[in-house]
Amino acid sequence: MSSTRQRRKAGKVMHEYKHGKLKSGGRRKVKSRRQAIAIAMSESGQSRKRRKSSSRRKSHSRRRSHR
């Protein structure tokens, strides 16, 4: 699921791509549609993996108990 802010950001990036303004790494123009989609997802935060906080806590507490 993506929030409205994420969808808006992705839309702006795709708009830049369609008008030839999207650049990769600040230098080269993006020519591939797939690359544009990857950049849009990355900038809007849709590509980040979500981890449960409870699983992190369990692994952290295990490390302390060994000492």
MMTF fields as JSON, N, C-alpha, C and O atoms, coordinates in Angstrom:
{
  "mmtfVersion": "1.0.0",
  "mmtfProducer": "UNKNOWN",
  "numBonds": 267,
  "numAtoms": 268,
  "numGroups": 67,
  "numChains": 1,
  "numModels": 1,
  "chainsPerModel": [1],
  "groupsPerChain": [67],
  "chainIdList": ["A"],
  "bondAtomList": [4, 2, 8, 6, 12, 10, 16, 14, 20, 18, 24, 22, 28, 26, 32, 30, 36, 34, 40, 38, 44, 42, 48, 46, 52, 50, 56, 54, 60, 58, 64, 62, 68, 66, 72, 70, 76, 74, 80, 78, 84, 82, 88, 86, 92, 90, 96, 94, 100, 98, 104, 102, 108, 106, 112, 110, 116, 114, 120, 118, 124, 122, 128, 126, 132, 130, 136, 134, 140, 138, 144, 142, 148, 146, 152, 150, 156, 154, 160, 158, 164, 162, 168, 166, 172, 170, 176, 174, 180, 178, 184, 182, 188, 186, 192, 190, 196, 194, 200, 198, 204, 202, 208, 206, 212, 210, 216, 214, 220, 218, 224, 222, 228, 226, 232, 230, 236, 234, 240, 238, 244, 242, 248, 246, 252, 250, 256, 254, 260, 258, 264, 262],
  "bondOrderList": [1, 1, 1, 1, 1, 1, 1, 1, 1, 1, 1, 1, 1, 1, 1, 1, 1, 1, 1, 1, 1, 1, 1, 1, 1, 1, 1, 1, 1, 1, 1, 1, 1, 1, 1, 1, 1, 1, 1, 1, 1, 1, 1, 1, 1, 1, 1, 1, 1, 1, 1, 1, 1, 1, 1, 1, 1, 1, 1, 1, 1, 1, 1, 1, 1, 1],
  "groupList": [{"groupName": "MET", "atomNameList": ["N", "CA", "C", "O"], "elementList": ["N", "C", "C", "O"], "formalChargeList": [0, 0, 0, 0], "bondAtomList": [1, 0, 2, 1, 3, 2], "bondOrderList": [1, 1, 2], "singleLetterCode": "M", "chemCompType": "L-PEPTIDE LINKING"}, {"groupName": "SER", "atomNameList": ["N", "CA", "C", "O"], "elementList": ["N", "C", "C", "O"], "formalChargeList": [0, 0, 0, 0], "bondAtomList": [1, 0, 2, 1, 3, 2], "bondOrderList": [1, 1, 2], "singleLetterCode": "S", "chemCompType": "L-PEPTIDE LINKING"}, {"groupName": "THR", "atomNameList": ["N", "CA", "C", "O"], "elementList": ["N", "C", "C", "O"], "formalChargeList": [0, 0, 0, 0], "bondAtomList": [1, 0, 2, 1, 3, 2], "bondOrderList": [1, 1, 2], "singleLetterCode": "T", "chemCompType": "L-PEPTIDE LINKING"}, {"groupName": "ARG", "atomNameList": ["N", "CA", "C", "O"], "elementList": ["N", "C", "C", "O"], "formalChargeList": [0, 0, 0, 0], "bondAtomList": [1, 0, 2, 1, 3, 2], "bondOrderList": [1, 1, 2], "singleLetterCode": "R", "chemCompType": "L-PEPTIDE LINKING"}, {"groupName": "GLN", "atomNameList": ["N", "CA", "C", "O"], "elementList": ["N", "C", "C", "O"], "formalChargeList": [0, 0, 0, 0], "bondAtomList": [1, 0, 2, 1, 3, 2], "bondOrderList": [1, 1, 2], "singleLetterCode": "Q", "chemCompType": "L-PEPTIDE LINKING"}, {"groupName": "LYS", "atomNameList": ["N", "CA", "C", "O"], "elementList": ["N", "C", "C", "O"], "formalChargeList": [0, 0, 0, 0], "bondAtomList": [1, 0, 2, 1, 3, 2], "bondOrderList": [1, 1, 2], "singleLetterCode": "K", "chemCompType": "L-PEPTIDE LINKING"}, {"groupName": "ALA", "atomNameList": ["N", "CA", "C", "O"], "elementList": ["N", "C", "C", "O"], "formalChargeList": [0, 0, 0, 0], "bondAtomList": [1, 0, 2, 1, 3, 2], "bondOrderList": [1, 1, 2], "singleLetterCode": "A", "chemCompType": "L-PEPTIDE LINKING"}, {"groupName": "GLY", "atomNameList": ["N", "CA", "C", "O"], "elementList": ["N", "C", "C", "O"], "formalChargeList": [0, 0, 0, 0], "bondAtomList": [1, 0, 2, 1, 3, 2], "bondOrderList": [1, 1, 2], "singleLetterCode": "G", "chemCompType": "PEPTIDE LINKING"}, {"groupName": "VAL", "atomNameList": ["N", "CA", "C", "O"], "elementList": ["N", "C", "C", "O"], "formalChargeList": [0, 0, 0, 0], "bondAtomList": [1, 0, 2, 1, 3, 2], "bondOrderList": [1, 1, 2], "singleLetterCode": "V", "chemCompType": "L-PEPTIDE LINKING"}, {"groupName": "HIS", "atomNameList": ["N", "CA", "C", "O"], "elementList": ["N", "C", "C", "O"], "formalChargeList": [0, 0, 0, 0], "bondAtomList": [1, 0, 2, 1, 3, 2], "bondOrderList": [1, 1, 2], "singleLetterCode": "H", "chemCompType": "L-PEPTIDE LINKING"}, {"groupName": "GLU", "atomNameList": ["N", "CA", "C", "O"], "elementList": ["N", "C", "C", "O"], "formalChargeList": [0, 0, 0, 0], "bondAtomList": [1, 0, 2, 1, 3, 2], "bondOrderList": [1, 1, 2], "singleLetterCode": "E", "chemCompType": "L-PEPTIDE LINKING"}, {"groupName": "TYR", "atomNameList": ["N", "CA", "C", "O"], "elementList": ["N", "C", "C", "O"], "formalChargeList": [0, 0, 0, 0], "bondAtomList": [1, 0, 2, 1, 3, 2], "bondOrderList": [1, 1, 2], "singleLetterCode": "Y", "chemCompType": "L-PEPTIDE LINKING"}, {"groupName": "LEU", "atomNameList": ["N", "CA", "C", "O"], "elementList": ["N", "C", "C", "O"], "formalChargeList": [0, 0, 0, 0], "bondAtomList": [1, 0, 2, 1, 3, 2], "bondOrderList": [1, 1, 2], "singleLetterCode": "L", "chemCompType": "L-PEPTIDE LINKING"}, {"groupName": "ILE", "atomNameList": ["N", "CA", "C", "O"], "elementList": ["N", "C", "C", "O"], "formalChargeList": [0, 0, 0, 0], "bondAtomList": [1, 0, 2, 1, 3, 2], "bondOrderList": [1, 1, 2], "singleLetterCode": "I", "chemCompType": "L-PEPTIDE LINKING"}],
  "groupTypeList": [0, 1, 1, 2, 3, 4, 3, 3, 5, 6, 7, 5, 8, 0, 9, 10, 11, 5, 9, 7, 5, 12, 5, 1, 7, 7, 3, 3, 5, 8, 5, 1, 3, 3, 4, 6, 13, 6, 13, 6, 0, 1, 10, 1, 7, 4, 1, 3, 5, 3, 3, 5, 1, 1, 1, 3, 3, 5, 1, 9, 1, 3, 3, 3, 1, 9, 3],
  "groupIdList": [1, 2, 3, 4, 5, 6, 7, 8, 9, 10, 11, 12, 13, 14, 15, 16, 17, 18, 19, 20, 21, 22, 23, 24, 25, 26, 27, 28, 29, 30, 31, 32, 33, 34, 35, 36, 37, 38, 39, 40, 41, 42, 43, 44, 45, 46, 47, 48, 49, 50, 51, 52, 53, 54, 55, 56, 57, 58, 59, 60, 61, 62, 63, 64, 65, 66, 67],
  "secStructList": [7, 7, 7, 2, 2, 2, 2, 2, 2, 2, 2, 2, 2, 2, 2, 2, 2, 2, 6, 6, 7, 7, 3, 3, 6, 6, 6, 3, 3, 7, 7, 7, 2, 2, 2, 2, 2, 2, 2, 2, 2, 2, 2, 2, 6, 7, 1, 1, 7, 7, 7, 7, 2, 2, 2, 2, 2, 2, 2, 2, 2, 2, 2, 2, 2, 6, 7],
  "xCoordList": [0.837, 0.0, 0.885, 1.906, 0.487, 1.258, 0.368, -0.828, 0.971, 0.226, 0.052, 0.656, -0.758, -0.991, 0.287, 0.537, 1.089, 2.359, 3.31, 3.991, 3.351, 4.206, 3.738, 4.553, 2.42, 1.885, 2.155, 2.454, 2.047, 2.29, 3.76, 4.056, 4.669, 6.102, 6.441, 7.208, 5.873, 6.11, 5.568, 6.187, 4.421, 3.84, 4.72, 4.854, 5.324, 6.218, 7.452, 7.897, 8.001, 9.187, 8.861, 9.64, 7.721, 7.328, 7.049, 7.294, 6.544, 6.314, 7.655, 7.777, 8.652, 9.989, 10.53, 11.129, 10.317, 10.79, 10.128, 10.795, 8.829, 8.084, 8.535, 8.494, 8.966, 9.397, 10.912, 11.444, 11.604, 13.041, 13.89, 15.03, 13.371, 14.094, 14.691, 15.494, 14.299, 14.755, 16.19, 16.533, 17.026, 18.43, 18.798, 18.254, 19.722, 20.194, 21.541, 22.489, 21.626, 22.872, 23.23, 24.373, 22.286, 22.519, 23.227, 23.506, 23.525, 24.271, 23.541, 23.163, 23.35, 22.781, 21.258, 20.617, 20.7, 19.244, 18.79, 19.448, 17.672, 17.112, 16.343, 15.459, 16.676, 16.008, 15.066, 14.131, 15.312, 14.518, 13.34, 13.493, 12.178, 10.975, 11.114, 10.666, 11.742, 11.95, 12.824, 12.564, 13.872, 14.758, 14.0, 14.195, 13.134, 12.339, 11.414, 11.25, 10.815, 9.923, 10.716, 10.247, 11.923, 12.767, 13.144, 13.135, 13.472, 13.816, 12.606, 12.722, 11.439, 10.207, 9.892, 9.537, 10.018, 9.737, 10.758, 10.418, 12.006, 13.063, 12.864, 12.952, 12.598, 12.431, 11.179, 11.166, 10.132, 8.896, 8.889, 7.995, 9.887, 9.983, 9.183, 8.974, 8.724, 7.935, 8.802, 8.303, 10.091, 10.955, 11.602, 12.278, 11.412, 12.04, 11.315, 10.085, 12.091, 11.496, 11.061, 11.736, 9.956, 9.44, 9.832, 9.648, 10.373, 10.709, 9.914, 9.706, 9.474, 8.724, 9.673, 10.774, 9.259, 10.113, 10.287, 11.314, 9.302, 9.382, 10.485, 11.142, 10.7, 11.737, 13.118, 14.043, 13.26, 14.541, 14.83, 15.968, 13.818, 14.0, 14.449, 15.318, 13.854, 14.188, 15.649, 16.342, 16.125, 17.503, 18.471, 19.558, 18.081, 18.937, 19.041, 20.119, 17.936, 17.947, 18.736, 19.319, 18.757, 19.506, 21.008, 21.725, 21.464, 22.884, 23.318, 24.41, 22.494, 22.847, 22.88, 23.706, 22.027, 21.935, 23.176, 23.45, 23.911, 25.096, 26.277, 27.204, 26.252, 27.406, 27.493, 28.41],
  "yCoordList": [-1.178, 0.0, 1.246, 1.299, 2.219, 3.455, 4.621, 4.653, 5.556, 6.714, 7.71, 7.556, 8.71, 9.71, 10.488, 10.868, 10.723, 11.444, 10.631, 11.186, 9.318, 8.45, 8.415, 8.475, 8.318, 8.292, 9.596, 9.596, 10.719, 12.027, 12.166, 12.674, 11.715, 11.784, 10.904, 11.31, 9.703, 8.799, 9.41, 9.283, 10.067, 10.724, 11.846, 12.02, 12.61, 13.698, 13.164, 13.722, 12.078, 11.479, 10.963, 11.165, 10.301, 9.781, 10.921, 10.784, 12.034, 13.217, 13.748, 14.104, 13.792, 14.223, 13.289, 13.74, 11.982, 10.998, 11.221, 11.209, 11.423, 11.597, 12.836, 12.866, 13.86, 15.102, 15.163, 16.196, 14.05, 13.97, 14.727, 15.073, 14.993, 15.77, 14.906, 15.389, 13.625, 12.749, 12.31, 11.849, 12.464, 12.086, 11.067, 11.078, 10.194, 9.172, 9.603, 9.821, 9.725, 10.136, 11.58, 11.983, 12.365, 13.777, 14.083, 15.246, 13.053, 13.286, 12.806, 13.598, 11.491, 10.904, 10.953, 10.786, 11.184, 11.138, 9.681, 8.796, 9.454, 8.107, 7.849, 8.624, 6.756, 6.421, 5.231, 5.071, 4.405, 3.203, 3.475, 4.125, 2.977, 3.148, 2.404, 2.88, 1.224, 0.433, 1.166, 1.14, 1.824, 2.578, 3.743, 4.046, 4.393, 5.504, 5.032, 5.722, 3.868, 3.314, 2.989, 3.233, 2.435, 2.11, 3.372, 3.372, 4.437, 5.709, 6.277, 6.776, 6.201, 6.72, 5.99, 6.621, 4.667, 3.886, 4.171, 4.241, 4.333, 4.607, 5.966, 6.08, 6.984, 8.336, 8.477, 9.244, 7.741, 7.859, 6.955, 7.055, 6.068, 5.204, 3.932, 3.262, 3.573, 2.365, 1.125, 0.008, 1.3, 0.143, -0.357, -1.385, 0.341, -0.058, -1.233, -1.292, -2.164, -3.33, -2.959, -2.192, -3.495, -3.237, -4.418, -5.577, -4.105, -5.151, -4.942, -3.81, -6.03, -5.931, -5.546, -6.088, -4.625, -4.165, -5.252, -5.29, -6.128, -7.167, -8.169, -8.672, -8.468, -9.429, -8.856, -9.591, -7.542, -6.901, -6.933, -7.158, -6.711, -6.69, -8.056, -8.147, -9.105, -10.454, -10.772, -11.305, -10.456, -10.769, -9.939, -10.405, -8.716, -7.842, -8.356, -8.333, -8.813, -9.289, -10.599, -10.874, -11.39, -12.645, -12.369, -13.069, -11.368, -11.034, -10.649, -11.019, -9.925, -9.471, -10.633, -10.625, -11.62, -12.7, -13.613, -14.312, -13.611, -14.455, -13.95, -14.709, -12.707, -12.127, -12.537, -12.122],
  "zCoordList": [0.0, 0.0, 0.0, 0.687, -0.762, -0.798, -0.368, -0.657, 0.314, 0.781, -0.365, -1.427, -0.149, -1.194, -1.484, -2.628, -0.461, -0.654, -1.54, -2.403, -1.32, -2.123, -3.571, -4.492, -3.776, -5.141, -5.871, -7.065, -5.146, -5.746, -6.166, -7.248, -5.309, -5.607, -6.807, -7.68, -6.849, -7.966, -9.258, -10.315, -9.173, -10.341, -10.869, -12.08, -9.955, -10.366, -11.073, -12.077, -10.541, -11.155, -12.548, -13.479, -12.704, -14.013, -14.987, -16.186, -14.488, -15.324, -15.854, -17.026, -14.97, -15.397, -16.474, -17.45, -16.292, -17.271, -18.629, -19.663, -18.615, -19.87, -20.634, -21.864, -19.894, -20.532, -20.746, -21.154, -20.469, -20.706, -19.71, -20.018, -18.527, -17.522, -16.409, -15.611, -16.353, -15.277, -15.532, -16.62, -14.498, -14.635, -13.569, -12.464, -13.914, -12.998, -12.438, -13.192, -11.143, -10.514, -10.801, -10.586, -11.279, -11.534, -12.843, -13.132, -13.646, -14.887, -16.133, -16.996, -16.208, -17.425, -17.424, -16.387, -18.592, -18.734, -18.694, -19.24, -18.049, -17.977, -19.254, -19.62, -19.94, -21.193, -21.045, -21.831, -20.047, -19.842, -18.908, -17.874, -19.278, -18.454, -17.138, -16.094, -17.194, -15.977, -14.973, -13.77, -15.483, -14.604, -13.963, -12.786, -14.746, -14.228, -13.11, -12.103, -13.283, -12.261, -10.997, -9.886, -11.17, -10.017, -9.245, -8.014, -9.955, -9.314, -8.59, -7.471, -9.232, -8.624, -7.327, -6.331, -7.329, -6.121, -5.031, -3.85, -5.434, -4.472, -3.803, -2.581, -4.599, -4.056, -3.198, -2.235, -3.544, -2.776, -1.549, -0.708, -1.441, -0.271, -0.371, 0.64, -1.563, -1.735, -1.855, -1.712, -2.115, -2.329, -1.048, -1.064, 0.051, 1.309, 1.93, 1.94, 2.448, 3.101, 4.511, 5.198, 4.926, 6.268, 7.159, 6.789, 8.338, 9.296, 10.564, 11.0, 11.15, 12.394, 13.516, 13.615, 14.351, 15.435, 16.499, 17.176, 16.651, 17.679, 17.358, 18.27, 16.074, 15.719, 15.992, 16.341, 15.834, 16.118, 17.618, 18.031, 18.415, 19.869, 20.384, 21.251, 19.848, 20.3, 20.014, 20.88, 18.82, 18.47, 19.306, 19.649, 19.632, 20.432, 21.863, 22.457, 22.412, 23.783, 23.903, 24.952, 22.859, 22.892, 23.0, 23.715, 22.302, 22.334, 23.736, 24.168, 24.442, 25.795, 26.775, 27.687, 26.626, 27.581, 27.548, 28.524, 26.455, 26.349, 27.171, 27.455, 27.543, 28.265, 29.672, 30.38]
}
